[in-house]
């Protein structure tokens, strides 16, 4: 059944079709391999800051209580993200405090998303180059740099995978010639959307993107009702989650959300998608991101007005995915653009199709040559920026691993109730003392142990030095250069 979701003409014969499929498969593999080459270094990253908190909860609360609090959004970082919580639990029970399994899961989700993006673009355009661009742009995009190197970003990474699986199921649903097959694919799409919601509740805002996909498949006026009916489950699920989060006061949204900087933050994230260099706080916007955001919105308008279906879906996806994060009043983060990046990639694929049409009509330069020249510039730049912007995360995780190893070397084991107080070292920020340092203590020595760190010039550090080894402060240690050394009352 031909629909507007399948806009490119079919191949002229079986042999030509087989050739096109072989080229598409080769390009899909190339996109995945290129992504793996650029992102594989994150497998060597250790835990970073908030990564430690859910593991600390597992140790402190025990498995039954951890699961109960997870389902009810009563964990220390309250977001209703059941699937990430289950992944934390599974990797901890299976491998302990080894970050490699979680990084493997993150990378597998990401590579899977690259493949699903390629498939979605290929199935809707039969344009292998457009599909290749979609996969490569998302796989290498520096906008979310650091996301794959931080275990706690699995909600965004998993949600993107399930959303793209849902989109592929929607595509098969509207392309199916048989009502029974269409119904099965529709059920799969709804199921994948549920899994996305269980990964990251913010994807509730993306349900209109599926509605756009269904509506673009309408061939006649009689089909509009069916398109709206197929969209209804997504709208109900998304609406229920949005209502629940807004009313329950049980997620961090109730503490950090505000409309104060929302418009500015939208421009920051939109600008970073087009110019993925730098990231300012929500209190101001740098000119490059401001002007890049204007250009991106203009490109979005052109795509919505004249682009192919895949590009239109991408624009709606991209803009909606930005929205939930613009209300965070306290900070911005690269990871908040991860869910928007697939939409940006689909829009890029749409522009490949659109440019090929225009150039073919104008009998201008060969579209393939122009695309190759563009990729020859953009892909190395993306890869290099990804490497550069991943480096601070690598260094930070290395420092967390260094602190952990020094703690273990200094205090191989501690009794229940022990409280270690450390002067100096790589992490002494007051905010780390609330949840992160206690989590590091419990995952290092077991439940019932605690850890606090102090800057060398902290006024309390002098008190600790003079009372180290006393019953009030039995476990005081100080960094002496690169080594952590226990202090005693005689020192």
C-alpha positions as CSV (number, residue, x, y, z in Angstrom):
1,X,0.0,0.0,0.0
2,X,1.6,3.3,-1.1
3,X,1.4,6.1,1.5
4,X,3.0,9.4,2.0
5,X,5.4,7.8,4.4
6,X,6.9,6.0,1.4
7,X,7.6,8.8,-0.9
8,X,10.6,7.6,-3.0
9,X,9.8,5.6,-6.2
10,X,10.4,1.9,-6.0
11,X,13.3,0.4,-7.9
12,X,12.6,-0.5,-11.5
13,X,13.3,-4.2,-11.2
14,X,14.3,-7.0,-8.8
15,X,17.9,-6.8,-9.7
16,X,18.0,-3.0,-9.1
17,X,16.1,-3.5,-5.8
18,X,18.6,-6.1,-4.6
19,X,21.4,-3.7,-5.4
20,X,19.7,-0.9,-3.5
21,X,19.1,-3.1,-0.5
22,X,22.7,-4.3,-0.5
23,X,24.0,-0.7,-0.6
24,X,21.6,0.3,2.2
25,X,22.8,-2.6,4.4
26,X,26.4,-1.7,3.8
27,X,25.8,2.0,4.7
28,X,23.9,0.9,7.8
29,X,26.8,-1.2,8.9
30,X,29.2,1.7,8.1
31,X,27.1,4.1,10.2
32,X,27.1,1.7,13.2
33,X,30.8,1.0,12.9
34,X,31.6,4.7,12.7
35,X,29.5,5.4,15.8
36,X,31.2,2.5,17.7
37,X,34.6,3.9,16.7
38,X,33.8,7.3,18.0
39,X,32.0,6.3,21.2
40,X,33.8,3.1,22.3
41,X,36.2,5.0,24.6
42,X,33.3,5.6,27.0
43,X,33.6,1.9,27.9
44,X,36.7,2.8,29.9
45,X,35.0,5.5,32.0
46,X,34.3,4.9,35.7
47,X,31.2,6.1,37.6
48,X,30.5,9.9,37.7
49,X,29.0,11.6,40.7
50,X,25.2,10.9,40.5
51,X,25.9,7.5,39.0
52,X,26.8,6.3,42.5
53,X,23.5,7.3,44.1
54,X,21.2,4.5,42.9
55,X,23.8,1.9,43.8
56,X,24.1,3.4,47.2
57,X,20.4,3.0,47.6
58,X,20.6,-0.6,46.6
59,X,23.2,-1.3,49.3
60,X,21.5,0.8,52.0
61,X,17.9,-0.1,51.5
62,X,18.2,-3.7,50.3
63,X,16.6,-5.0,47.1
64,X,12.9,-5.2,48.2
65,X,12.8,-1.6,49.6
66,X,14.8,-0.3,46.6
67,X,12.3,-1.8,44.2
68,X,9.3,-0.4,46.2
69,X,10.8,3.1,46.3
70,X,11.7,2.9,42.6
71,X,8.2,2.1,41.5
72,X,6.7,4.8,43.7
73,X,9.2,7.5,42.7
74,X,10.5,7.8,46.3
75,X,14.2,7.3,45.5
76,X,16.8,9.9,46.2
77,X,16.7,11.2,42.7
78,X,13.0,11.0,42.3
79,X,12.0,10.4,38.7
80,X,9.6,7.6,37.6
81,X,12.3,5.6,35.6
82,X,11.6,2.0,36.4
83,X,13.7,0.4,33.6
84,X,16.9,2.3,34.4
85,X,16.4,1.4,38.0
86,X,16.1,-2.3,37.1
87,X,19.2,-2.0,35.0
88,X,21.2,-0.5,37.9
89,X,20.0,-3.4,40.1
90,X,20.7,-6.1,37.6
91,X,24.3,-4.9,36.9
92,X,25.0,-4.4,40.6
93,X,23.7,-7.9,41.6
94,X,25.6,-9.5,38.7
95,X,28.9,-7.5,38.7
96,X,29.1,-5.3,41.8
97,X,30.5,-1.8,41.4
98,X,31.9,-2.5,37.9
99,X,30.8,0.2,35.5
100,X,31.6,-1.7,32.3
101,X,28.3,-3.6,32.1
102,X,26.3,-0.4,32.3
103,X,28.5,1.3,29.7
104,X,28.0,-1.7,27.5
105,X,24.3,-1.4,27.9
106,X,24.4,2.3,27.1
107,X,26.5,1.8,24.0
108,X,24.2,-1.1,22.9
109,X,21.2,1.1,23.2
110,X,22.9,3.9,21.3
111,X,24.1,1.6,18.5
112,X,20.6,0.1,18.3
113,X,19.2,3.6,18.0
114,X,21.5,4.3,15.1
115,X,20.3,1.2,13.3
116,X,16.6,2.0,14.0
117,X,17.1,5.6,12.7
118,X,18.6,4.2,9.6
119,X,15.8,1.8,9.1
120,X,13.1,4.4,9.7
121,X,14.6,6.7,7.1
122,X,15.2,3.9,4.6
123,X,11.6,2.5,5.0
124,X,10.1,5.9,4.5
125,X,12.3,7.2,1.6
126,X,14.1,4.2,0.0
127,X,17.0,6.7,-0.1
128,X,20.1,5.0,1.3
129,X,22.1,8.2,1.5
130,X,19.4,9.9,3.5
131,X,19.2,6.9,5.9
132,X,23.0,7.0,6.2
133,X,23.0,10.6,7.1
134,X,20.3,10.1,9.8
135,X,22.2,7.3,11.4
136,X,25.6,9.0,11.2
137,X,24.4,12.4,12.4
138,X,22.7,10.9,15.5
139,X,25.5,8.5,16.2
140,X,28.3,11.0,16.2
141,X,26.5,14.2,17.2
142,X,28.6,16.2,19.8
143,X,25.4,17.9,21.2
144,X,25.0,15.1,23.9
145,X,28.8,14.7,24.5
146,X,29.3,13.0,27.9
147,X,26.0,11.2,27.9
148,X,27.3,7.8,27.0
149,X,30.1,8.2,29.6
150,X,27.7,8.7,32.5
151,X,25.7,5.7,33.8
152,X,23.0,7.9,35.1
153,X,22.1,9.1,31.6
154,X,20.6,5.6,30.8
155,X,17.0,7.1,31.1
156,X,17.6,9.3,28.0
157,X,19.5,6.6,26.0
158,X,17.1,3.8,26.7
159,X,14.1,6.1,26.0
160,X,15.5,7.1,22.6
161,X,15.9,3.4,21.7
162,X,12.3,2.5,22.6
163,X,10.9,5.6,20.9
164,X,12.7,4.7,17.7
165,X,11.5,1.2,18.0
166,X,8.0,2.6,18.3
167,X,8.4,4.8,15.3
168,X,9.6,1.8,13.2
169,X,6.5,-0.1,14.3
170,X,4.3,2.8,13.4
171,X,5.9,2.9,9.9
172,X,5.2,-0.8,9.4
173,X,1.6,-0.3,10.7
174,X,0.8,2.3,8.2
175,X,2.5,0.5,5.3
176,X,0.8,-2.8,6.0
177,X,-1.7,-4.0,3.5
178,X,-3.5,-6.3,5.9
179,X,-5.6,-5.0,8.8
180,X,-4.5,-7.8,11.1
181,X,-0.8,-7.1,10.5
182,X,-1.4,-3.4,10.9
183,X,-3.0,-4.0,14.3
184,X,-0.1,-6.1,15.5
185,X,2.4,-3.5,14.5
186,X,0.2,-0.8,16.2
187,X,0.3,-2.9,19.4
188,X,4.0,-3.2,19.2
189,X,4.3,0.6,18.7
190,X,2.2,1.2,21.8
191,X,4.2,-1.3,23.8
192,X,7.5,0.3,22.8
193,X,6.1,3.7,23.8
194,X,5.2,2.3,27.3
195,X,8.8,1.1,27.6
196,X,10.0,4.5,26.7
197,X,7.8,6.1,29.3
198,X,9.1,3.6,31.9
199,X,12.6,4.7,30.9
200,X,12.1,8.5,31.0
201,X,8.8,10.1,31.9
202,X,9.7,13.2,29.8
203,X,9.0,11.4,26.6
204,X,5.3,11.8,27.4
205,X,5.7,15.1,25.5
206,X,6.5,13.3,22.3
207,X,3.2,11.5,21.6
208,X,2.2,14.1,18.9
209,X,5.2,12.9,16.8
210,X,3.4,9.6,16.4
211,X,0.2,11.4,15.5
212,X,2.1,13.2,12.7
213,X,3.4,9.9,11.4
214,X,-0.2,8.5,11.3
215,X,-1.6,11.6,9.7
216,X,1.0,11.7,7.0
217,X,-0.1,8.3,5.9
218,X,-3.7,9.5,5.2
219,X,-4.6,9.0,1.6
220,X,-8.1,10.2,1.7
221,X,-10.5,12.1,3.9
222,X,-11.9,8.8,5.2
223,X,-8.5,7.9,6.6
224,X,-8.3,10.8,9.1
225,X,-10.5,9.2,11.6
226,X,-8.4,6.0,11.6
227,X,-5.2,8.1,12.0
228,X,-6.6,9.9,15.0
229,X,-7.8,6.6,16.5
230,X,-4.4,5.0,16.1
231,X,-2.9,8.1,17.8
232,X,-5.3,8.0,20.7
233,X,-3.4,5.4,22.8
234,X,-0.2,7.5,22.6
235,X,-2.1,10.6,23.6
236,X,-3.8,8.9,26.5
237,X,-0.5,7.4,27.8
238,X,1.4,10.6,27.4
239,X,-1.4,12.7,28.9
240,X,-1.7,10.4,32.0
241,X,2.0,10.6,32.7
242,X,2.1,14.4,32.2
243,X,-0.9,14.7,34.6
244,X,0.6,12.3,37.1
245,X,4.0,14.0,37.2
246,X,2.4,17.4,37.5
247,X,0.1,16.4,40.3
248,X,2.0,13.9,42.5
249,X,4.8,16.2,43.6
250,X,6.9,13.0,43.6
251,X,9.6,13.8,41.1
252,X,12.4,16.3,41.0
253,X,10.4,18.4,38.5
254,X,8.5,19.8,41.5
255,X,11.8,21.2,42.9
256,X,13.7,22.4,39.9
257,X,11.1,23.3,37.3
258,X,10.3,26.9,36.5
259,X,9.2,29.0,33.5
260,X,11.7,31.7,34.5
261,X,14.3,30.9,31.8
262,X,12.3,28.6,29.6
263,X,12.4,30.5,26.3
264,X,16.1,31.3,26.7
265,X,16.9,27.7,27.5
266,X,14.9,26.5,24.5
267,X,17.1,28.7,22.3
268,X,20.2,27.4,24.0
269,X,19.3,23.7,23.3
270,X,18.1,24.4,19.8
271,X,21.2,26.3,19.0
272,X,23.4,23.6,20.4
273,X,21.8,21.0,18.1
274,X,23.0,23.1,15.1
275,X,26.2,24.4,16.7
276,X,27.3,21.8,19.2
277,X,30.1,23.8,20.8
278,X,29.8,25.1,24.4
279,X,26.9,25.2,26.7
280,X,25.9,28.2,28.8
281,X,23.7,28.2,31.9
282,X,20.0,29.2,31.6
283,X,20.7,32.7,32.8
284,X,22.1,34.0,29.5
285,X,22.6,32.8,25.9
286,X,25.8,33.1,23.8
287,X,25.4,34.7,20.3
288,X,26.4,31.5,18.4
289,X,23.6,29.5,20.0
290,X,21.1,32.3,19.6
291,X,21.7,32.7,15.9
292,X,22.0,29.0,15.3
293,X,18.6,28.5,17.0
294,X,17.1,31.0,14.6
295,X,18.6,29.2,11.6
296,X,17.4,25.8,13.0
297,X,13.8,27.1,13.4
298,X,13.9,28.5,9.9
299,X,15.1,25.2,8.6
300,X,12.4,23.5,10.6
301,X,9.7,25.7,9.0
302,X,11.0,24.9,5.5
303,X,11.0,21.2,6.2
304,X,7.4,21.3,7.6
305,X,6.2,23.2,4.6
306,X,8.0,21.5,1.8
307,X,9.9,18.5,3.1
308,X,9.3,14.7,3.0
309,X,7.4,12.9,5.7
310,X,10.5,11.7,7.5
311,X,11.8,15.2,7.8
312,X,8.5,16.5,9.1
313,X,8.3,13.8,11.7
314,X,11.9,14.7,12.7
315,X,11.1,18.4,13.2
316,X,8.1,17.6,15.4
317,X,10.1,15.1,17.4
318,X,13.1,17.4,17.8
319,X,11.1,20.4,19.0
320,X,8.9,18.4,21.4
321,X,11.9,16.6,22.9
322,X,13.5,19.9,23.8
323,X,10.5,21.2,25.7
324,X,10.5,19.1,29.0
325,X,14.1,20.3,29.7
326,X,13.7,24.0,29.2
327,X,11.9,24.3,32.6
328,X,15.0,23.2,34.6
329,X,15.9,26.5,36.2
330,X,19.1,25.5,37.9
331,X,21.3,24.3,35.1
332,X,21.7,23.1,31.5
333,X,23.2,19.8,30.5
334,X,24.4,18.2,27.3
335,X,22.3,15.1,28.1
336,X,19.1,17.1,27.8
337,X,19.6,17.3,24.0
338,X,20.0,13.5,23.6
339,X,16.3,12.8,23.0
340,X,16.1,15.7,20.5
341,X,19.1,14.4,18.5
342,X,17.1,11.6,16.7
343,X,14.6,14.2,15.5
344,X,17.4,16.5,14.3
345,X,18.9,13.5,12.4
346,X,15.5,12.7,10.8
347,X,15.3,16.3,9.7
348,X,18.8,16.1,8.2
349,X,17.7,13.0,6.3
350,X,14.7,15.0,5.0
351,X,17.0,17.7,3.7
352,X,19.1,15.1,1.8
353,X,15.9,13.9,0.1
354,X,14.8,17.5,-0.5
355,X,18.2,18.6,-1.9
356,X,18.3,15.5,-4.2
357,X,15.0,16.5,-5.7
358,X,16.0,20.2,-6.2
359,X,19.3,19.3,-7.7
360,X,17.8,16.7,-10.0
361,X,15.3,19.1,-11.4
362,X,17.9,21.8,-11.8
363,X,20.4,19.4,-13.4
364,X,23.0,20.9,-11.1
365,X,26.0,19.2,-9.5
366,X,25.6,15.6,-8.8
367,X,23.7,15.2,-5.5
368,X,25.9,12.3,-4.4
369,X,29.1,14.4,-4.9
370,X,27.6,17.3,-3.0
371,X,26.5,15.0,-0.2
372,X,29.9,13.3,0.0
373,X,31.7,16.7,0.2
374,X,29.4,17.8,3.0
375,X,29.9,14.6,5.0
376,X,33.7,14.9,4.4
377,X,33.6,18.1,6.4
378,X,30.8,17.5,9.0
379,X,31.6,13.9,10.0
380,X,35.3,14.5,11.0
381,X,34.3,17.7,12.8
382,X,31.5,15.8,14.7
383,X,33.9,13.0,15.6
384,X,36.6,15.4,16.8
385,X,34.1,17.5,18.8
386,X,32.7,14.3,20.4
387,X,36.2,13.3,21.4
388,X,37.1,16.8,22.8
389,X,33.8,17.2,24.7
390,X,34.0,13.6,26.1
391,X,37.4,14.3,27.6
392,X,36.2,16.3,30.7
393,X,33.9,13.4,31.5
394,X,36.7,10.9,31.2
395,X,38.9,13.0,33.5
396,X,36.1,13.4,36.0
397,X,35.3,9.7,36.1
398,X,39.0,9.0,36.5
399,X,39.1,11.2,39.5
400,X,36.1,9.4,41.1
401,X,37.9,6.1,40.5
402,X,41.1,7.6,42.0
403,X,39.2,8.7,45.1
404,X,37.5,5.3,45.5
405,X,40.8,3.5,45.2
406,X,42.6,5.7,47.7
407,X,39.7,5.2,50.2
408,X,40.0,1.4,49.8
409,X,43.8,1.5,50.1
410,X,43.6,3.6,53.2
411,X,40.7,1.9,54.9
412,X,40.3,-1.7,53.4
413,X,37.3,-2.4,55.7
414,X,35.4,-0.4,58.3
415,X,32.9,-1.3,61.1
416,X,29.2,-0.4,60.9
417,X,28.7,3.2,62.0
418,X,32.1,4.3,60.8
419,X,32.3,7.9,59.5
420,X,35.4,8.7,57.3
421,X,36.3,12.4,57.1
422,X,38.7,13.4,54.3
423,X,40.5,16.6,53.9
424,X,41.4,17.6,50.3
425,X,41.2,15.5,47.2
426,X,39.4,16.0,43.9
427,X,35.8,16.4,45.2
428,X,35.0,18.6,48.2
429,X,31.9,20.5,46.9
430,X,29.2,20.9,49.6
431,X,26.5,19.5,47.4
432,X,28.3,16.2,47.0
433,X,28.0,15.6,50.8
434,X,24.3,15.1,50.8
435,X,23.9,12.0,48.7
436,X,26.9,11.2,46.6
437,X,29.6,10.8,49.3
438,X,27.3,8.6,51.5
439,X,26.6,6.5,48.3
440,X,30.3,6.2,47.7
441,X,30.8,5.1,51.3
442,X,28.1,2.5,51.3
443,X,29.2,1.0,47.9
444,X,32.8,0.9,49.1
445,X,32.5,-0.5,52.6
446,X,28.9,-1.5,53.0
447,X,25.7,-0.2,54.5
448,X,26.0,1.9,57.7
449,X,29.2,3.6,56.7
450,X,29.5,7.3,55.8
451,X,31.9,9.7,54.1
452,X,32.4,13.4,54.2
453,X,35.0,15.5,52.3
454,X,36.3,18.9,53.2
455,X,38.4,21.4,51.3
456,X,41.9,22.0,52.6
457,X,41.1,25.6,53.6
458,X,37.7,24.7,55.2
459,X,37.7,26.1,58.7
460,X,36.6,22.7,60.0
461,X,39.7,21.1,58.5
462,X,41.8,22.5,61.3
463,X,39.6,21.0,63.9
464,X,39.8,17.6,62.2
465,X,43.6,17.8,62.1
466,X,43.8,18.5,65.8
467,X,41.3,15.9,66.8
468,X,42.1,13.1,64.4
469,X,42.2,9.6,66.0
470,X,40.0,10.7,69.0
471,X,36.7,8.9,69.7
472,X,34.9,11.9,68.1
473,X,36.8,11.6,64.9
474,X,38.4,8.2,64.6
475,X,38.7,8.1,60.8
476,X,40.3,11.3,59.5
477,X,42.5,11.2,56.5
478,X,44.2,13.9,54.4
479,X,45.5,14.0,50.8
480,X,49.3,14.5,50.9
481,X,50.0,15.1,47.3
482,X,48.5,12.2,45.4
483,X,48.2,9.9,48.4
484,X,45.5,9.7,51.0
485,X,47.1,9.3,54.5
486,X,45.2,8.6,57.8
487,X,45.8,11.2,60.5
488,X,46.4,10.5,64.1
489,X,46.2,12.7,67.2
490,X,50.1,12.8,67.3
491,X,50.5,14.2,63.9
